[in-house]
Amino acid sequence: MGVDHKEKIKGLPGSPGVYIMKDAAGAVLYVGKAANVRKRVASYFYPNRRLYGRLESMVGQVDRVDCVPTATEAEALVYENSLIKQLKPKYNVLLRDDKSYPRLKLTVNEKFPRLFITRKKLSDGALYYGPYTGGLLLREALIALRQMFPLRSCGKMAGRPCLNYHLHQCLAPCAGLVGDAAYAEMVSELRTFLEKGRPGLIKALTEKMLEASKAERFEDAAKMRARIEALSSMKEKAVRYIPADETEELRSMLGLQGPVEAIEAFDVSNIMGTEAVGSMIYFYNGRPRKGEYRKFRIKTVAGADDYSMMREIVRRRYERSLEEKKRLPDLIVIDGGKGHLAVVLEELGRLGIAHVPAIGIAKEFEHIYMKGRAEPLILPKDSKALHLLERIRDEAHRFAITYHKGLRSRKIEFSELDEIRGIGRKRKAALLARFGSVDNVRAAGLEELLRVDGIDEKSAKNIIGHFRK
């Protein structure tokens, strides 16, 4: 690989996107997609690469590599397909248009079009995109597309809003909650996205925004600008939408604007205020990261005051996060109801991070308490979002209980042995190392005790005498 190639590859992003290889004359040689563009492109130029036929011939002609970043690899799949059809690169193999590959179908032949995956291409007036090779990636792309363009997905319109409407995945044209013109505009945006990618859609929206501004339709221009900013920020931040729709469903049901990747959950544990502790667990993309878990021994609260304990651990966590300039979570989950949530919201406001969403999940009925809602949110029992919250809450509870039990156990063991005359720190450690627990020390006979390093006959008799009392 030449020096020029090395320098150009360094400038490519280590994130999802579509890469376009060109020769010295600017002709497009090859279009590809990758979850990590820099790593994928670099693989073509490794000294020990294993390329065959057409690709081996192509590599020697590559003069420059352009890249279009995307939010996800799934989005790159869609954009790659449209670019291949537009540019017809010399070294790409076009897929045969047969039933072995899936494609996206947009039913523009219906009054309110739908978008779904099919393997049949009919002469029915609908628009077909593809075929695509990645079935799993295509399903991920469909999930993301339905979030950006919430078209109806039902075969027959029921005449009333369904669950998809409440999940913000449909505008409910069946119930007349969106006008024909607005729905048609959304379909038009989707077509532009599928045919020209995110950059093409942003360009089209920018032109419309300028036209609306010149015509003094400032409200329309503001809507276009907000749409452009949303699409641009998704590209720039390379947001990874989760194909396992738990977190996406949770985001929708809670009405959150951004993705829910990082979740931090808190719980407290104590018995009548004794050995009070708190726990914080960390979930990323719906999975626990135990290396990020944190334990708290309650320092400022006397007695069984769960609200004040929750306030303390939340304050300590985020004071430190702010001090160390760590990333704040996308969602905070509290094991508790309205009262627990209220004190947490107060602390977040005091710390200047009231913008971080926080919810409480009450144990008895699994009700979800949120800021600004007088009544709790009740999720369906079979909801994936509810199941995710329950897993998170239960893990926070388990972690807190384990820590609490450990402290209580150590306190009982050490305090028992501390009461025995002649048993200091070293002998205490030796006894516990030998027998494992205070109960086993209590059951030990004289000969067993004398086998412990540092325990003489006098000490052994003191131990036996203490436990007999």
C-alpha positions as CSV (number, residue, x, y, z in Angstrom):
1,M,0.0,0.0,0.0
2,G,1.4,3.4,-1.0
3,V,1.9,6.3,1.3
4,D,-1.0,8.2,-0.3
5,H,-3.4,5.4,0.4
6,K,-2.3,5.3,4.0
7,E,-2.9,9.0,4.5
8,K,-6.3,8.9,2.8
9,I,-7.4,5.9,4.9
10,K,-6.5,7.7,8.1
11,G,-9.0,10.4,7.3
12,L,-11.9,7.9,6.9
13,P,-14.3,7.5,9.9
14,G,-14.2,4.4,12.2
15,S,-18.0,4.3,12.0
16,P,-20.7,3.1,9.7
17,G,-21.0,4.5,6.2
18,V,-20.7,3.9,2.4
19,Y,-17.3,4.2,0.7
20,I,-16.8,5.0,-2.9
21,M,-13.6,4.0,-4.7
22,K,-12.5,6.1,-7.7
23,D,-9.7,6.0,-10.2
24,A,-7.4,9.0,-11.2
25,A,-10.0,10.3,-13.7
26,G,-12.7,10.3,-11.0
27,A,-14.6,7.4,-12.4
28,V,-16.4,5.2,-9.8
29,L,-14.8,1.8,-9.5
30,Y,-16.6,0.3,-6.5
31,V,-19.2,1.1,-3.9
32,G,-19.4,-0.7,-0.6
33,K,-20.8,-0.4,3.0
34,A,-19.2,-1.1,6.4
35,A,-19.8,-0.9,10.1
36,N,-16.3,0.6,10.3
37,V,-15.3,2.3,7.0
38,R,-11.7,2.9,7.9
39,K,-11.0,-0.7,8.9
40,R,-12.9,-2.1,5.9
41,V,-11.2,0.1,3.3
42,A,-7.8,-0.6,4.9
43,S,-8.3,-4.3,4.4
44,Y,-8.2,-3.9,0.6
45,F,-4.6,-2.7,0.9
46,Y,-3.0,-5.1,3.4
47,P,0.2,-6.6,2.0
48,N,-1.1,-10.2,2.7
49,R,-4.7,-9.5,1.5
50,R,-6.6,-12.2,-0.2
51,L,-8.5,-10.6,-3.1
52,Y,-9.5,-12.5,-6.2
53,G,-10.4,-11.7,-9.8
54,R,-12.1,-8.4,-10.3
55,L,-11.2,-6.9,-6.9
56,E,-7.5,-7.7,-7.3
57,S,-7.6,-5.9,-10.6
58,M,-9.6,-2.9,-9.1
59,V,-7.3,-2.2,-6.1
60,G,-4.4,-1.2,-8.4
61,Q,-6.6,1.5,-10.0
62,V,-7.9,3.1,-6.8
63,D,-6.7,6.8,-6.6
64,R,-9.1,8.1,-3.9
65,V,-11.8,6.9,-1.5
66,D,-14.8,9.0,-0.7
67,C,-17.1,8.3,2.2
68,V,-20.7,9.1,3.2
69,P,-21.2,8.5,6.9
70,T,-24.5,6.9,8.1
71,A,-26.1,6.5,11.4
72,T,-25.9,2.7,11.3
73,E,-24.6,-0.1,9.1
74,A,-28.3,-0.9,8.3
75,E,-28.7,2.6,6.8
76,A,-25.5,2.1,4.9
77,L,-27.0,-1.1,3.3
78,V,-29.9,1.0,1.9
79,Y,-27.8,3.8,0.7
80,E,-25.2,1.5,-0.9
81,N,-27.9,-0.2,-2.9
82,S,-29.2,3.1,-4.3
83,L,-25.7,4.4,-5.1
84,I,-24.9,1.2,-7.0
85,K,-28.0,1.6,-9.1
86,Q,-27.2,5.3,-9.8
87,L,-23.5,5.0,-10.4
88,K,-23.2,1.5,-11.9
89,P,-19.7,1.0,-10.7
90,K,-17.5,-1.2,-12.9
91,Y,-16.5,-3.7,-10.2
92,N,-19.8,-4.1,-8.3
93,V,-21.8,-7.3,-9.1
94,L,-25.5,-6.4,-9.6
95,L,-27.8,-8.9,-7.9
96,R,-30.2,-10.8,-10.1
97,D,-33.8,-9.6,-9.7
98,D,-35.2,-12.9,-8.5
99,K,-37.0,-14.3,-5.4
100,S,-33.9,-15.3,-3.6
101,Y,-33.2,-11.8,-2.2
102,P,-35.4,-9.5,-0.1
103,R,-36.4,-6.0,-1.1
104,L,-38.3,-3.1,0.4
105,K,-41.8,-2.4,-1.0
106,L,-43.5,1.0,-0.8
107,T,-47.2,0.7,-1.6
108,V,-47.6,4.1,-3.4
109,N,-50.6,2.4,-5.1
110,E,-52.5,2.8,-1.8
111,K,-54.0,6.0,-0.4
112,F,-51.8,5.7,2.7
113,P,-48.7,3.8,1.6
114,R,-46.9,1.2,3.7
115,L,-43.3,0.1,3.8
116,F,-42.3,-3.5,4.4
117,I,-40.0,-6.3,3.3
118,T,-41.0,-8.7,0.6
119,R,-39.4,-11.3,-1.7
120,K,-42.1,-11.0,-4.4
121,K,-42.0,-8.2,-7.0
122,L,-45.4,-7.8,-8.6
123,S,-46.7,-5.5,-11.3
124,D,-49.0,-3.8,-8.9
125,G,-48.0,-0.1,-9.1
126,A,-45.9,-0.2,-5.9
127,L,-42.3,0.9,-5.7
128,Y,-39.6,-1.8,-5.0
129,Y,-36.1,-1.1,-3.7
130,G,-33.3,-3.6,-3.7
131,P,-32.7,-6.5,-3.9
132,Y,-30.5,-6.6,-0.8
133,T,-28.1,-9.3,0.4
134,G,-28.3,-8.6,4.2
135,G,-31.6,-9.9,5.5
136,L,-30.9,-9.1,9.1
137,L,-29.5,-5.7,8.3
138,L,-32.5,-5.0,6.1
139,R,-34.8,-5.7,9.1
140,E,-32.7,-3.4,11.2
141,A,-33.0,-0.7,8.5
142,L,-36.8,-1.1,8.4
143,I,-37.0,-0.5,12.1
144,A,-35.0,2.7,11.8
145,L,-36.9,3.8,8.7
146,R,-40.2,3.4,10.6
147,Q,-38.9,5.6,13.3
148,M,-37.9,8.4,10.9
149,F,-41.0,7.9,8.7
150,P,-43.9,6.5,10.8
151,L,-46.0,5.1,8.0
152,R,-48.8,2.7,8.8
153,S,-47.9,-0.9,8.8
154,C,-51.3,-2.6,9.1
155,G,-52.9,-4.4,6.2
156,K,-56.3,-3.2,7.0
157,M,-57.0,0.1,8.7
158,A,-59.1,-0.5,11.9
159,G,-60.6,3.0,12.1
160,R,-59.0,3.7,15.5
161,P,-55.4,4.3,16.7
162,C,-53.5,1.0,17.5
163,L,-50.5,0.4,19.7
164,N,-48.1,1.6,16.9
165,Y,-49.6,5.1,17.2
166,H,-48.9,5.1,21.0
167,L,-45.4,3.9,20.3
168,H,-44.9,6.9,17.9
169,Q,-44.5,4.4,15.0
170,C,-47.6,5.5,13.1
171,L,-49.5,8.7,12.6
172,A,-52.9,6.9,12.7
173,P,-54.3,7.9,9.3
174,C,-57.1,5.4,10.0
175,A,-58.4,7.7,12.7
176,G,-57.9,10.9,10.7
177,L,-55.1,12.1,13.0
178,V,-52.9,13.1,10.0
179,G,-54.0,14.9,6.8
180,D,-53.6,13.4,3.4
181,A,-51.1,16.2,2.3
182,A,-48.9,15.7,5.4
183,Y,-48.9,11.9,4.9
184,A,-48.0,12.3,1.3
185,E,-45.2,14.6,2.2
186,M,-43.7,12.0,4.5
187,V,-43.9,9.4,1.8
188,S,-42.1,11.8,-0.6
189,E,-39.3,12.3,2.0
190,L,-39.0,8.5,2.4
191,R,-38.7,8.0,-1.3
192,T,-35.9,10.6,-1.5
193,F,-34.2,8.9,1.4
194,L,-34.3,5.5,-0.2
195,E,-33.2,6.8,-3.6
196,K,-30.6,9.5,-2.6
197,G,-29.8,8.7,1.0
198,R,-29.7,11.0,4.0
199,P,-27.5,13.6,2.2
200,G,-30.0,13.7,-0.7
201,L,-33.0,14.2,1.7
202,I,-31.2,16.9,3.6
203,K,-30.4,18.7,0.4
204,A,-34.0,18.5,-0.8
205,L,-35.3,19.7,2.6
206,T,-32.8,22.6,2.6
207,E,-34.1,23.8,-0.8
208,K,-37.7,23.6,0.4
209,M,-36.8,25.5,3.6
210,L,-35.2,28.3,1.5
211,E,-38.3,28.5,-0.7
212,A,-40.6,28.7,2.2
213,S,-38.5,31.4,3.8
214,K,-38.5,33.5,0.6
215,A,-42.3,33.1,0.4
216,E,-42.5,34.2,4.1
217,R,-44.0,30.9,5.2
218,F,-41.8,31.0,8.3
219,E,-43.7,28.3,10.2
220,D,-43.1,25.9,7.3
221,A,-39.4,26.9,7.1
222,A,-39.0,26.4,10.9
223,K,-40.4,22.8,10.6
224,M,-38.0,22.1,7.7
225,R,-35.1,23.4,9.7
226,A,-36.0,21.2,12.7
227,R,-36.2,18.2,10.4
228,I,-32.8,19.0,8.8
229,E,-31.2,19.4,12.2
230,A,-32.6,16.1,13.4
231,L,-31.4,14.2,10.3
232,S,-28.0,16.0,10.5
233,S,-27.4,15.3,14.1
234,M,-28.2,11.6,13.6
235,K,-25.5,11.4,10.9
236,E,-22.9,13.4,12.8
237,K,-23.2,11.5,16.1
238,A,-23.4,8.1,14.3
239,V,-26.3,7.0,16.5
240,R,-26.5,3.2,16.8
241,Y,-30.2,2.2,16.9
242,I,-30.7,-1.1,18.6
243,P,-32.2,-3.8,16.5
244,A,-33.6,-5.6,19.6
245,D,-36.5,-3.3,19.8
246,E,-36.6,-3.2,23.7
247,T,-34.8,0.1,24.0
248,E,-36.5,1.6,21.0
249,E,-39.9,0.6,22.3
250,L,-38.9,2.1,25.7
251,R,-37.8,5.4,24.1
252,S,-41.1,5.6,22.2
253,M,-43.3,4.7,25.2
254,L,-41.6,7.3,27.4
255,G,-41.8,9.9,24.6
256,L,-38.0,10.5,24.7
257,Q,-36.4,12.4,21.8
258,G,-33.0,10.8,21.6
259,P,-31.9,7.1,21.7
260,V,-31.8,5.2,25.0
261,E,-28.3,3.7,25.0
262,A,-26.9,4.3,28.5
263,I,-29.2,3.6,31.4
264,E,-28.2,4.0,35.1
265,A,-30.5,2.5,37.8
266,F,-30.4,3.1,41.6
267,D,-31.7,1.2,44.6
268,V,-31.1,1.4,48.4
269,S,-31.1,-1.5,51.0
270,N,-31.2,-1.4,54.7
271,I,-32.9,-3.0,57.7
272,M,-34.4,-0.3,60.0
273,G,-31.6,2.0,58.8
274,T,-28.7,-0.3,59.8
275,E,-25.8,-0.9,57.4
276,A,-27.7,1.2,54.8
277,V,-26.2,1.0,51.3
278,G,-27.1,2.1,47.8
279,S,-26.3,0.6,44.4
280,M,-26.0,1.9,40.9
281,I,-26.0,-0.4,37.9
282,Y,-25.3,0.4,34.3
283,F,-27.0,-1.0,31.2
284,Y,-25.8,-0.2,27.6
285,N,-27.9,-1.1,24.6
286,G,-30.1,-3.2,26.8
287,R,-27.2,-5.2,28.4
288,P,-25.5,-4.9,31.8
289,R,-21.9,-3.6,32.0
290,K,-20.8,-4.8,35.4
291,G,-17.5,-3.0,35.3
292,E,-19.5,0.3,35.5
293,Y,-21.5,-0.8,38.6
294,R,-21.0,1.3,41.7
295,K,-21.6,0.7,45.5
296,F,-22.4,3.4,48.1
297,R,-22.3,3.2,51.9
298,I,-24.8,5.7,53.2
299,K,-23.0,8.5,55.1
300,T,-25.4,11.3,55.8
301,V,-28.7,9.6,56.7
302,A,-29.6,8.2,60.2
303,G,-32.6,5.8,60.5
304,A,-34.7,4.2,57.8
305,D,-35.2,7.1,55.5
306,D,-35.2,5.7,52.0
307,Y,-36.0,9.0,50.3
308,S,-32.9,10.7,51.9
309,M,-30.8,7.7,51.1
310,M,-31.8,7.8,47.4
311,R,-31.1,11.6,47.4
312,E,-27.6,11.0,48.8
313,I,-26.5,8.3,46.3
314,V,-27.9,10.2,43.3
315,R,-26.1,13.4,44.4
316,R,-22.8,11.6,45.0
317,R,-23.0,9.8,41.7
318,Y,-23.6,12.9,39.5
319,E,-21.5,15.3,41.5
320,R,-18.6,13.0,40.6
321,S,-19.7,12.4,37.0
322,L,-19.8,16.2,36.5
323,E,-16.5,16.7,38.2
324,E,-14.8,14.0,36.0
325,K,-16.7,15.2,32.9
326,K,-18.2,11.7,32.3
327,R,-21.0,11.0,29.9
328,L,-24.4,11.4,31.5
329,P,-26.9,8.6,31.0
330,D,-29.7,8.7,28.5
331,L,-32.1,7.6,31.2
332,I,-32.1,7.3,35.0
333,V,-34.3,4.5,36.5
334,I,-35.2,4.6,40.2
335,D,-36.5,1.6,42.2
336,G,-39.4,3.3,43.8
337,G,-42.6,5.4,43.2
338,K,-43.6,9.0,43.1
339,G,-41.8,10.0,46.3
340,H,-38.5,8.5,45.4
341,L,-38.7,10.1,41.9
342,A,-39.5,13.5,43.4
343,V,-36.3,13.7,45.5
344,V,-34.2,12.5,42.6
345,L,-35.7,15.2,40.3
346,E,-34.9,17.8,43.0
347,E,-31.3,16.6,43.1
348,L,-30.9,16.6,39.3
349,G,-32.3,20.2,39.3
350,R,-29.9,21.3,42.0
351,L,-27.0,19.8,40.1
352,G,-28.1,21.6,36.9
353,I,-28.8,18.4,34.9
354,A,-32.6,18.4,35.1
355,H,-32.6,17.7,31.3
356,V,-31.6,14.0,32.0
357,P,-34.8,11.9,31.9
358,A,-35.6,10.0,35.1
359,I,-38.4,7.6,35.9
360,G,-39.4,5.5,38.9
361,I,-40.8,2.0,38.7
362,A,-42.9,0.9,41.6
363,K,-42.7,-2.7,42.7
364,E,-46.3,-3.5,43.6
365,F,-48.1,-2.9,40.2
366,E,-45.0,-2.1,38.0
367,H,-46.3,1.4,37.4
368,I,-44.0,3.9,35.8
369,Y,-43.7,7.4,37.3
370,M,-42.5,10.2,35.1
371,K,-41.8,14.0,35.4
372,G,-44.8,16.0,34.4
373,R,-47.4,13.2,34.7
374,A,-49.9,13.2,37.5
375,E,-50.9,9.6,36.9
376,P,-48.4,6.7,36.4
377,L,-47.8,5.2,33.0
378,I,-49.1,1.6,32.8
379,L,-47.3,-0.5,30.2
380,P,-48.8,-3.7,28.7
381,K,-47.7,-6.8,30.6
382,D,-46.2,-8.3,27.4
383,S,-44.4,-5.1,26.6
384,K,-40.7,-5.5,25.8
385,A,-40.0,-2.1,27.3
386,L,-41.6,-3.2,30.6
387,H,-39.6,-6.4,30.6
388,L,-36.4,-4.4,30.1
389,L,-37.2,-2.0,33.0
390,E,-38.0,-5.0,35.2
391,R,-34.7,-6.6,34.4
392,I,-32.9,-3.4,35.2
393,R,-34.8,-2.7,38.4
394,D,-34.3,-6.3,39.6
395,E,-30.5,-6.2,38.8
396,A,-30.2,-2.9,40.8
397,H,-32.1,-4.6,43.7
398,R,-30.0,-7.7,43.6
399,F,-26.7,-5.7,43.6
400,A,-27.8,-3.6,46.5
401,I,-29.0,-6.6,48.5
402,T,-25.8,-8.5,47.9
403,Y,-23.7,-5.6,49.1
404,H,-25.9,-5.1,52.2
405,K,-25.8,-8.8,53.1
406,G,-22.0,-8.8,52.7
407,L,-21.6,-5.8,55.1
408,R,-24.0,-7.3,57.6
409,S,-22.2,-10.6,57.5
410,R,-18.7,-9.1,57.9
411,K,-20.0,-6.9,60.8
412,I,-21.5,-9.9,62.6
413,E,-18.4,-12.0,62.2
414,F,-15.9,-9.4,63.2
415,S,-17.9,-8.0,66.1
416,E,-18.3,-11.6,67.5
417,L,-14.6,-12.3,67.4
418,D,-13.7,-8.8,68.6
419,E,-15.4,-9.6,71.9
420,I,-13.1,-12.5,72.7
421,R,-10.2,-11.7,75.1
422,G,-6.8,-12.1,73.4
423,I,-8.1,-12.3,69.9
424,G,-6.6,-9.4,67.9
425,R,-6.6,-8.6,64.1
426,K,-4.1,-11.3,63.1
427,R,-5.6,-14.1,65.1
428,K,-9.1,-13.1,63.9
429,A,-7.9,-13.2,60.3
430,A,-6.2,-16.6,60.9
431,L,-9.4,-18.1,62.4
432,L,-11.6,-16.9,59.5
433,A,-9.1,-18.1,57.0
434,R,-9.1,-21.5,58.6
435,F,-12.8,-22.0,59.3
436,G,-14.5,-19.6,56.9
437,S,-17.1,-18.2,59.2
438,V,-17.9,-17.4,62.9
439,D,-20.3,-20.3,63.0
440,N,-17.5,-22.8,62.1
441,V,-15.2,-21.2,64.7
442,R,-18.0,-21.6,67.3
443,A,-18.3,-25.4,66.4
444,A,-14.6,-26.0,66.5
445,G,-13.1,-28.1,69.3
446,L,-9.9,-27.4,71.3
447,E,-7.6,-29.5,69.0
448,E,-8.9,-27.9,65.9
449,L,-8.4,-24.4,67.3
450,L,-4.8,-25.2,68.3
451,R,-4.0,-26.1,64.7
452,V,-4.6,-22.4,63.7
453,D,-1.4,-20.3,63.4
454,G,-1.1,-18.0,66.4
455,I,-3.7,-19.7,68.5
456,D,-2.3,-21.1,71.8
457,E,-4.1,-23.1,74.4
458,K,-5.1,-20.0,76.4
459,S,-6.6,-18.3,73.4
460,A,-8.4,-21.5,72.3
461,K,-9.9,-21.9,75.8
462,N,-11.0,-18.2,75.7
463,I,-12.8,-18.8,72.3
464,I,-14.6,-21.9,73.6
465,G,-15.5,-20.2,76.8
466,H,-16.9,-17.2,75.0
467,F,-19.2,-19.2,72.8
468,R,-20.4,-21.4,75.7
469,K,-21.6,-18.3,77.4
